[in-house]
């Protein structure tokens, strides 16, 4: 980034600023990535016991597999569907 570059605050992400000849837009700096912006994924709310959630999160961290909660649920559901 040059001294003329201006990064906009979060609330102004849709706006862009022209400083000199540079036009900076937050979305061009960091594009949206992840499951929430991927059309193949949908959000699904479920009820589980808090103790179950905490135990699962702890085990995912302890196993250091890199898998997150949603990936675990996805794999378990896919496996169940194949039965």
Secondary structure, DSSP 8 states (H G I E B T S, - for coil): --TT-----GGGTTS-EEETTEEE-HHHHS---SGGG-TT---------HHHHHHHHHHHHHHT-S--HHHHHHHHHHHHHH-
